[in-house]
Amino acid sequence: MDRKDSHVEHKQTWQGFRFQSSDNRHIAQFAWNGFVFSRLSPYEDWTKFEAEALRLWRIYRDVGEPSENQRLGIRFIDVIDEETLEQVLLGYPNP
């Protein structure tokens, strides 16, 4: 192959960013392939959580300009004791 016919393409891409609120209760992760927003306890109502998730999603979409999203996560994160975890995994409600 003649050197003048060869073509080298180098594309730089960003991997991701992780943001936390000052009280460490909200965590947002912006990655090249997805967005994750989490809330630690104590929880607020769903309406406030949803509004913040949408606000951060719009920032991610506008700034990150993702070509596609392979991952989207929005969740409350809680510490679950072993007994409760076993009940959830076994499929019966907590008394």
N, C-alpha and C positions, 0 to 999 in steps of 0.2 A: 504494500500500500504506500503510495506516495504521500509524503508528509503534508503537502498542500491540500490533499483530499481528506485528510483526517479531521475529525471534529470532536472537540472535547467540550462538554457542557458541565458546568459546575453550578449547582443550585443550592443556595443556603436557605435553611428553614429554621424556624424557632421551635424549641421543644415544648416549653410551657412555663407558666408562672403560677405561684400559689400566694394568695392574699388572705390575711386574717384581719378581723376587726380589732380595735384596740382592747376590747374585753375578751378577745379570743373565742367568742361564741359563734361568729359567722366565719366560714372558710369557703373561699372560691378558688377553683383551679381552672386556669385557662390553658388548654393544650392545643397543639396544632390540629388534633383530631377530635376534640370534644370539650365539653364544659361540665363542671361539677360544682354544685353549691350545697353546702351542708350547714346545719344549725345544731349546736350543742345545747344541752339543757342548762338552765330552765327555758322552756319553750314559750314563745309568744303564740298568739293565735295564727291560724293558717293564712288569713288575709294579709297580715304583715309579712309573713314568710314568703308568700307568693309574690307580693309586690317587690320585695327585695330580690328574689330570684329573677323576676322579669327585668328589673333594672340592670342587674349584673349581666344577664344574658344579652341584652341590647348592647352593652359596652363591649362584651366579648365579640359579638357579631360585627360591630362597627369597627373596632380597633384591630381585631385579629383577622378579619376577612377570611374566615375558613372556607376552603373550597368544598369541603364536605364535613359532616359530623358523623363520627362513628360511635360516639359515646355522649350520653346526656344523663346526668345524675342530679337529682334534687332530693335531699333527704334530711330528716331529723336523725341525729346520732345520739344514742343513749347507752348508758351502762346497764346491762341486763344481768341480774344475779343468776346463778347457776340453776336454781329451781325454776325460775320463770323461763329461762332458755329451754330447759327440758320440756316444760309444758307447751311452749310454742312449737318446738320440734316434734313433739308427740301429737300435736293437733288438738289439744283440748284447752279451754279457756282458763284463765287464772281466777281462782275463787274470790 
